């Protein structure tokens, strides 16, 4: 089966998911999540995150092989989405980008077929994608040993 990959952004391409958790810990007095998210300088935030295991190079290779269908990412507002787009385009990732609001399912924004494989760091997103007819691979950069449908690096998709 020829796979077409749809790749999550946060926690798969860059370590922004870990940064969110760290920032929330450091800002424990922030009782309003929306207020906190709106206070983020997204340009600075994204560029201070670390790329996960040469993920941008891998995305460029998958794109060249025509195996990268899209980036599908949750956003909390327009500015976050815009900065993710700029970041990806600056790194020569030119596939479509699908934006998902926090209360939406990725499978409702992009209806998967059996050949569409979501790579995401959240089990609930992977399960929903499978339930909607696609296939999914759970991404875990801290994974110790390889497991079925789990990877620790996008390099494993090549």
N, CA, C and O of each residue as an XYZ file, in Angstrom:
632
protein
N       0.843     -1.180      0.000
C       0.000      0.000      0.000
C       0.891      1.247      0.000
O       1.771      1.387      0.849
N       0.658      2.138     -0.944
C       1.378      3.406     -1.029
C       0.770      4.379     -0.021
O      -0.420      4.686     -0.080
N       1.590      4.854      0.892
C       1.094      5.769      1.920
C       1.296      7.215      1.516
O       2.320      7.579      0.938
N       0.293      8.040      1.831
C       0.383      9.486      1.727
C       0.363     10.014      3.158
O      -0.588      9.761      3.898
N       1.391     10.738      3.549
C       1.504     11.171      4.933
C       0.930     12.562      5.149
O       1.147     13.479      4.357
N       0.199     12.690      6.234
C      -0.242     13.970      6.769
C       0.429     14.080      8.126
O       0.217     13.240      9.000
N       1.232     15.110      8.301
C       2.092     15.213      9.468
C       1.609     16.323     10.388
O       1.354     17.445      9.950
N       1.487     15.999     11.656
C       1.183     16.984     12.689
C       2.405     17.885     12.878
O       3.529     17.463     12.605
N       2.200     19.095     13.332
C       3.288     20.065     13.504
C       3.878     20.007     14.916
O       5.043     19.654     15.099
N       3.058     20.358     15.909
C       3.534     20.468     17.297
C       3.853     19.094     17.873
O       3.005     18.202     17.903
N       5.091     18.944     18.329
C       5.495     17.680     18.939
C       5.970     16.631     17.956
O       6.387     15.545     18.359
N       5.911     16.946     16.647
C       6.387     16.014     15.622
C       7.485     16.666     14.783
O       8.525     16.058     14.531
N       7.249     17.891     14.358
C       8.239     18.620     13.557
C       9.170     19.418     14.468
O      10.392     19.371     14.328
N       8.574     20.145     15.393
C       9.357     20.879     16.392
C       8.841     20.522     17.781
O       7.726     20.022     17.929
N       9.662     20.782     18.798
C       9.307     20.381     20.170
C       8.389     21.387     20.874
O       8.498     21.593     22.082
N       7.506     21.994     20.128
C       6.607     23.007     20.686
C       5.653     22.445     21.735
O       5.255     23.164     22.652
N       5.287     21.189     21.616
C       4.401     20.585     22.615
C       5.082     20.573     23.982
O       4.459     20.910     24.988
N       6.347     20.190     24.022
C       7.108     20.212     25.278
C       7.251     21.639     25.794
O       7.170     21.870     27.000
N       7.464     22.604     24.891
C       7.588     24.011     25.275
C       6.286     24.529     25.884
O       6.312     25.270     26.867
N       5.147     24.142     25.303
C       3.850     24.542     25.868
C       3.743     24.084     27.314
O       3.379     24.864     28.195
N       4.057     22.834     27.552
C       3.947     22.283     28.905
C       4.900     22.989     29.860
O       4.536     23.280     30.999
N       6.111     23.264     29.404
C       7.086     23.969     30.228
C       6.635     25.397     30.516
O       6.729     25.861     31.653
N       6.149     26.092     29.497
C       5.670     27.463     29.688
C       4.475     27.509     30.632
O       4.372     28.416     31.457
N       3.580     26.546     30.519
C       2.422     26.520     31.413
C       2.875     26.271     32.846
O       2.315     26.846     33.779
N       3.871     25.430     33.027
C       4.403     25.182     34.368
C       5.008     26.459     34.929
O       4.819     26.779     36.103
N       5.748     27.197     34.079
C       6.375     28.447     34.508
C       5.361     29.562     34.718
O       5.636     30.526     35.432
N       4.191     29.437     34.102
C       3.146     30.460     34.222
C       1.932     29.888     34.943
O       0.793     30.076     34.516
N       2.190     29.194     36.029
C       1.124     28.485     36.745
C       0.021     29.429     37.230
O      -1.117     29.004     37.429
N       0.358     30.710     37.421
C      -0.652     31.660     37.873
C      -1.592     32.087     36.747
O      -2.568     32.797     36.989
N      -1.300     31.658     35.512
C      -2.189     31.966     34.391
C      -3.429     31.085     34.511
O      -3.378     29.892     34.213
N      -4.530     31.667     34.941
C      -5.751     30.875     35.099
C      -6.620     30.918     33.844
O      -7.630     30.219     33.762
N      -6.235     31.725     32.882
C      -7.012     31.829     31.661
C      -6.156     31.358     30.490
O      -5.290     32.092     30.013
N      -6.397     30.137     30.032
C      -5.625     29.528     28.949
C      -5.660     30.390     27.689
O      -4.626     30.572     27.046
N      -6.818     30.922     27.325
C      -6.943     31.758     26.135
C      -6.103     33.016     26.265
O      -5.439     33.425     25.312
N      -6.129     33.618     27.417
C      -5.317     34.820     27.654
C      -3.832     34.494     27.478
O      -3.089     35.258     26.861
N      -3.415     33.368     28.021
C      -2.023     32.943     27.885
C      -1.658     32.745     26.415
O      -0.630     33.247     25.959
N      -2.495     32.015     25.668
C      -2.208     31.745     24.256
C      -2.149     33.035     23.441
O      -1.322     33.166     22.539
N      -3.019     33.976     23.757
C      -3.024     35.248     23.036
C      -1.818     36.116     23.381
O      -1.492     37.045     22.643
N      -1.161     35.822     24.484
C       0.002     36.611     24.888
C       1.298     36.121     24.232
O       2.329     36.787     24.322
N       1.247     34.980     23.587
C       2.451     34.393     23.003
C       2.871     35.158     21.744
O       2.043     35.466     20.887
N       4.147     35.452     21.650
C       4.729     35.971     20.417
C       5.049     34.732     19.581
O       6.082     34.092     19.779
N       4.163     34.401     18.653
C       4.268     33.143     17.920
C       5.509     33.070     17.052
O       6.090     31.994     16.909
N       5.931     34.177     16.471
C       7.151     34.181     15.670
C       8.324     33.722     16.535
O       9.073     32.819     16.162
N       8.463     34.344     17.665
C       9.561     34.025     18.587
C       9.415     32.607     19.140
O      10.386     31.852     19.181
N       8.217     32.250     19.559
C       7.967     30.940     20.154
C       8.391     29.809     19.213
O       9.131     28.909     19.612
N       7.921     29.860     17.967
C       8.201     28.789     17.010
C       9.694     28.698     16.715
O      10.243     27.603     16.594
N      10.336     29.830     16.603
C      11.764     29.825     16.272
C      12.660     29.464     17.452
O      13.824     29.115     17.257
N      12.141     29.541     18.659
C      12.914     29.111     19.830
C      12.763     27.615     20.097
O      13.521     27.038     20.877
N      11.801     27.004     19.457
C      11.626     25.554     19.587
C      12.721     24.841     18.801
O      13.304     25.394     17.869
N      12.981     23.618     19.197
C      13.994     22.814     18.531
C      13.348     21.888     17.503
O      12.290     21.308     17.748
N      13.993     21.763     16.364
C      13.573     20.805     15.356
C      13.803     19.404     15.923
O      14.819     19.150     16.570
N      12.873     18.514     15.684
C      12.983     17.148     16.188
C      13.667     16.274     15.130
O      13.099     16.007     14.072
N      14.882     15.839     15.428
C      15.628     14.858     14.641
C      15.570     15.092     13.121
O      15.167     14.214     12.359
N      15.982     16.293     12.707
C      16.062     16.630     11.283
C      14.734     16.473     10.552
O      14.701     16.085      9.384
N      13.643     16.776     11.244
C      12.313     16.579     10.669
C      12.091     17.390      9.395
O      11.422     16.912      8.479
N      12.634     18.603      9.315
C      12.422     19.428      8.129
C      13.097     18.813      6.900
O      12.540     18.846      5.802
N      14.265     18.267      7.079
C      14.958     17.581      5.982
C      14.148     16.371      5.519
O      14.014     16.123      4.321
N      13.614     15.627      6.475
C      12.793     14.461      6.131
C      11.534     14.903      5.382
O      11.150     14.273      4.397
N      10.893     15.972      5.837
C       9.696     16.468      5.153
C      10.023     16.877      3.723
O       9.244     16.614      2.807
N      11.168     17.518      3.529
C      11.578     17.901      2.177
C      11.755     16.664      1.298
O      11.356     16.671      0.134
N      12.348     15.607      1.844
C      12.540     14.365      1.085
C      11.203     13.699      0.773
O      10.984     13.251     -0.353
N      10.308     13.630      1.757
C       8.989     13.038      1.528
C       8.214     13.836      0.488
O       7.497     13.272     -0.339
N       8.365     15.139      0.541
C       7.705     16.018     -0.422
C       8.220     15.739     -1.837
O       7.442     15.659     -2.788
N       9.524     15.596     -1.959
C      10.136     15.311     -3.262
C       9.682     13.954     -3.803
O       9.507     13.785     -5.010
N       9.494     12.997     -2.902
C       9.022     11.662     -3.287
C       7.507     11.620     -3.515
O       6.954     10.578     -3.866
N       6.847     12.755     -3.312
C       5.385     12.881     -3.446
C       4.633     11.982     -2.470
O       3.569     11.449     -2.784
N       5.210     11.825     -1.278
C       4.575     11.033     -0.230
C       4.024     11.916      0.890
O       3.318     11.434      1.776
N       4.345     13.191      0.850
C       3.848     14.126      1.863
C       2.632     14.838      1.313
O       2.739     15.690      0.432
N       1.467     14.477      1.844
C       0.206     15.052      1.363
C      -0.017     16.450      1.916
O      -0.392     17.369      1.186
N       0.226     16.605      3.256
C      -0.068     17.892      3.893
C       0.490     17.914      5.312
O       0.882     16.891      5.874
N       0.509     19.110      5.860
C       0.734     19.315      7.286
C      -0.644     19.595      7.857
O      -1.403     20.383      7.291
N      -0.974     18.962      8.967
C      -2.275     19.192      9.600
C      -2.010     19.520     11.063
O      -1.465     18.704     11.806
N      -2.403     20.731     11.467
C      -1.980     21.236     12.762
C      -3.083     21.980     13.501
O      -3.882     22.699     12.901
N      -3.108     21.795     14.789
C      -4.040     22.544     15.631
C      -3.495     23.945     15.835
O      -2.305     24.134     16.087
N      -4.380     24.925     15.723
C      -4.004     26.310     16.009
C      -5.004     26.905     16.991
O      -6.169     26.513     17.053
N      -4.502     27.861     17.750
C      -5.329     28.531     18.755
C      -5.696     29.934     18.325
O      -6.319     30.675     19.085
N      -5.318     30.308     17.116
C      -5.650     31.625     16.592
C      -4.936     31.871     15.279
O      -4.035     31.127     14.891
N      -5.355     32.928     14.603
C      -4.836     33.267     13.287
C      -3.321     33.457     13.294
O      -2.634     32.943     12.412
N      -2.797     34.181     14.267
C      -1.370     34.491     14.280
C      -0.516     33.227     14.391
O       0.517     33.113     13.730
N      -0.943     32.287     15.222
C      -0.205     31.023     15.330
C      -0.175     30.312     13.975
O       0.879     29.845     13.544
N      -1.311     30.230     13.312
C      -1.366     29.587     12.006
C      -0.487     30.286     10.989
O       0.205     29.635     10.207
N      -0.513     31.597     10.996
C       0.306     32.373     10.048
C       1.795     32.118     10.275
O       2.548     31.943      9.317
N       2.219     32.095     11.532
C       3.644     31.884     11.829
C       4.085     30.455     11.510
O       5.225     30.240     11.097
N       3.204     29.488     11.696
C       3.537     28.110     11.297
C       3.704     28.032      9.789
O       4.624     27.384      9.290
N       2.808     28.696      9.065
C       2.912     28.710      7.602
C       4.228     29.354      7.158
O       4.931     28.796      6.315
N       4.564     30.505      7.706
C       5.807     31.192      7.344
C       7.003     30.299      7.640
O       7.907     30.180      6.812
N       7.017     29.672      8.807
C       8.113     28.786      9.202
C       8.276     27.634      8.208
O       9.389     27.338      7.773
N       7.176     26.992      7.857
C       7.237     25.865      6.918
C       7.705     26.324      5.535
O       8.541     25.668      4.913
N       7.175     27.433      5.060
C       7.555     27.929      3.729
C       9.024     28.358      3.706
O       9.714     28.140      2.710
N       9.505     28.961      4.787
C      10.918     29.333      4.872
C      11.824     28.102      4.810
O      12.983     28.192      4.407
N      11.288     26.972      5.208
C      12.045     25.716      5.189
C      11.678     24.843      3.995
O      11.894     23.631      4.007
N      11.120     25.477      2.960
C      10.812     24.827      1.678
C       9.814     23.685      1.775
O       9.861     22.745      0.981
N       8.920     23.762      2.734
C       7.808     22.816      2.820
C       6.623     23.518      2.157
O       6.089     24.490      2.692
N       6.214     23.015      0.983
C       5.226     23.741      0.183
C       3.894     22.995      0.019
O       3.028     23.424     -0.744
N       3.739     21.887      0.733
C       2.468     21.158      0.670
C       1.378     21.973      1.364
O       1.685     22.904      2.109
N       0.114     21.636      1.130
C      -0.969     22.340      1.826
C      -0.851     22.188      3.341
O      -0.296     21.215      3.852
N      -1.389     23.180      4.035
C      -1.448     23.160      5.501
C      -2.919     23.228      5.885
O      -3.635     24.137      5.465
N      -3.366     22.264      6.684
C      -4.735     22.255      7.177
C      -4.716     22.667      8.637
O      -3.975     22.107      9.445
N      -5.543     23.655      8.967
C      -5.620     24.167     10.335
C      -6.843     23.595     11.032
O      -7.939     23.548     10.473
N      -6.627     23.166     12.260
C      -7.675     22.542     13.063
C      -7.801     23.336     14.356
O      -6.799     23.621     15.013
N      -9.010     23.689     14.718
C      -9.233     24.362     16.001
C      -9.217     23.326     17.120
O      -9.485     22.151     16.868
N      -8.910     23.735     18.343
C      -8.764     22.764     19.439
C      -9.975     21.851     19.653
O      -9.809     20.718     20.105
N     -11.171     22.311     19.345
C     -12.361     21.479     19.586
C     -12.793     20.699     18.343
O     -13.859     20.084     18.342
N     -11.984     20.717     17.298
C     -12.297     19.983     16.076
C     -11.460     18.714     15.982
O     -10.408     18.590     16.610
N     -11.953     17.783     15.185
C     -11.197     16.560     14.892
C     -10.495     16.754     13.557
O     -11.059     17.326     12.624
N      -9.269     16.275     13.475
C      -8.513     16.387     12.225
C      -9.228     15.657     11.092
O      -9.157     16.073      9.936
N      -9.912     14.573     11.428
C     -10.627     13.794     10.409
C     -11.855     14.513      9.872
O     -12.403     14.095      8.852
N     -12.304     15.572     10.520
C     -13.405     16.382      9.998
C     -12.897     17.496      9.087
O     -13.654     18.014      8.267
N     -11.640     17.865      9.219
C     -11.046     18.899      8.383
C     -10.513     18.282      7.093
O     -10.623     18.876      6.020
N      -9.940     17.094      7.203
C      -9.450     16.340      6.049
C     -10.019     14.930      6.193
O      -9.671     14.205      7.125
N     -10.883     14.552      5.278
C     -11.516     13.234      5.341
C     -10.519     12.200      4.805
O     -10.210     12.202      3.613
N     -10.013     11.312      5.680
C      -8.964     10.385      5.240
C      -9.496      9.193      4.452
O     -10.616      8.726      4.656
N      -8.643      8.721      3.544
C      -8.883      7.446      2.886
C      -7.886      6.451      3.481
O      -7.034      6.843      4.278
N      -7.974      5.208      3.119
C      -7.108      4.169      3.670
C      -5.627      4.443      3.380
O      -4.762      4.016      4.144
N      -5.330      5.147      2.290
C      -3.939      5.459      1.943
C      -3.395      6.684      2.678
O      -2.197      6.958      2.609
N      -4.247      7.417      3.373
C      -3.830      8.614      4.095
C      -3.415      8.251      5.514
O      -4.236      7.819      6.323
N      -2.132      8.431      5.803
C      -1.587      8.077      7.103
C      -1.249      9.327      7.892
O      -0.409     10.128      7.482
N      -1.908      9.485      9.020
C      -1.623     10.589      9.930
C      -0.457     10.208     10.826
O      -0.424      9.105     11.370
N       0.499     11.115     10.981
C       1.581     10.948     11.945
C       1.365     12.035     12.988
O       1.478     13.225     12.691
N       1.054     11.620     14.207
C       0.658     12.558     15.259
C       1.188     12.075     16.595
O       1.375     10.876     16.800
N       1.429     13.006     17.499
C       1.950     12.642     18.822
C       0.850     12.436     19.857
O       1.138     12.208     21.032
N      -0.399     12.514     19.431
C      -1.517     12.297     20.359
C      -2.298     11.047     19.945
O      -2.785     10.945     18.819
N      -2.404     10.108     20.873
C      -3.100      8.850     20.616
C      -4.545      9.079     20.205
O      -5.046      8.392     19.314
N      -5.224     10.029     20.832
C      -6.640     10.270     20.510
C      -6.812     10.720     19.058
O      -7.794     10.355     18.412
N      -5.871     11.507     18.541
C      -5.941     11.923     17.136
C      -5.712     10.745     16.204
O      -6.376     10.619     15.176
N      -4.770      9.882     16.566
C      -4.500      8.684     15.756
C      -5.713      7.762     15.731
O      -6.081      7.245     14.676
N      -6.327      7.556     16.878
C      -7.491      6.669     16.951
C      -8.665      7.227     16.152
O      -9.337      6.490     15.431
N      -8.909      8.533     16.281
C      -9.989      9.158     15.525
C      -9.746      9.017     14.022
O     -10.674      8.736     13.264
N      -8.502      9.211     13.595
C      -8.144      9.107     12.180
C      -8.436      7.694     11.662
O      -8.994      7.524     10.578
N      -8.052      6.687     12.448
C      -8.320      5.295     12.067
C      -9.821      5.035     12.006
O     -10.309      4.391     11.077
N     -10.544      5.538     12.995
C     -12.000      5.358     13.026
C     -12.669      5.975     11.805
O     -13.733      5.525     11.380
N     -12.036      7.018     11.234
C     -12.593      7.713     10.069
C     -12.157      7.075      8.752
O     -12.536      7.554      7.683
N     -11.363      5.996      8.812
C     -11.009      5.272      7.597
C      -9.570      5.398      7.139
O      -9.192      4.788      6.139
N      -8.752      6.177      7.846
C      -7.348      6.310      7.481
C      -6.477      5.365      8.297
O      -6.976      4.533      9.054
N      -5.186      5.507      8.130
C      -4.247      4.786      8.986
C      -3.448      5.828      9.760
O      -3.383      6.992      9.362
N      -2.849      5.409     10.853
C      -2.146      6.373     11.699
C      -0.907      5.755     12.310
O      -0.826      4.550     12.545
N       0.055      6.630     12.559
C       1.286      6.254     13.236
C       1.468      7.223     14.395
O       1.460      8.439     14.206
N       1.631      6.680     15.586
C       1.859      7.507     16.764
C       3.331      7.911     16.809
O       4.215      7.061     16.710
N       3.588      9.196     16.957
C       4.946      9.717     17.043
C       5.293      9.943     18.506
O       4.554     10.604     19.236
N       6.427      9.387     18.928
C       6.898      9.563     20.298
C       8.418      9.646     20.268
O       9.097      8.625     20.156
N       8.951     10.862     20.369
C      10.401     11.051     20.272
C      11.142     10.423     21.443
O      12.367     10.306     21.407
N      10.415     10.018     22.484
C      11.033      9.391     23.657
C      10.892      7.868     23.642
O      11.258      7.201     24.610
N      10.373      7.328     22.569
C      10.162      5.887     22.448
C      11.499      5.161     22.548
O      12.457      5.504     21.855
N      11.552      4.158     23.412
C      12.797      3.406     23.618
C      13.001      2.333     22.558
O      14.071      2.247     21.956
N      11.977      1.517     22.329
C      12.089      0.430     21.356
C      10.981      0.556     20.314
O       9.867      0.971     20.635
N      11.282      0.203     19.081
C      10.266      0.292     18.024
C       9.048     -0.574     18.345
O       9.163     -1.659     18.916
N       7.897     -0.069     17.967
C       6.641     -0.801     18.150
C       5.820     -0.666     16.878
O       6.076      0.213     16.055
N       4.842     -1.531     16.720
C       3.965     -1.460     15.555
C       3.196     -0.137     15.588
O       2.602      0.222     16.604
N       3.215      0.572     14.480
C       2.508      1.841     14.313
C       2.954      2.929     15.295
O       2.172      3.814     15.642
N       4.212      2.860     15.740
C       4.796      3.903     16.585
C       6.203      4.188     16.075
O       6.970      3.270     15.786
N       6.532      5.476     15.970
C       7.882      5.855     15.563
C       8.428      6.933     16.488
O       7.673      7.638     17.159
N       9.746      7.048     16.512
C      10.377      8.095     17.318
C      11.047      9.142     16.449
O      11.546     10.139     16.970
N      11.073      8.942     15.138
C      11.688      9.881     14.214
C      10.981      9.808     12.871
O      10.608      8.726     12.419
N      10.799     10.949     12.238
C      10.218     10.948     10.903
C      11.113     10.234      9.902
O      10.650      9.826      8.837
N      12.390     10.079     10.233
C      13.327      9.350      9.362
C      12.826      7.926      9.086
O      13.153      7.345      8.051
N      12.041      7.370     10.000
C      11.534      6.015      9.845
C      10.485      5.911      8.734
O      10.093      4.808      8.354
N      10.030      7.054      8.214
C       9.067      7.046      7.118
C       9.732      6.922      5.760
O       9.075      6.622      4.763
N      11.030      7.151      5.721
C      11.759      7.109      4.430
C      12.072      5.669      4.023
O      12.676      5.442      2.974
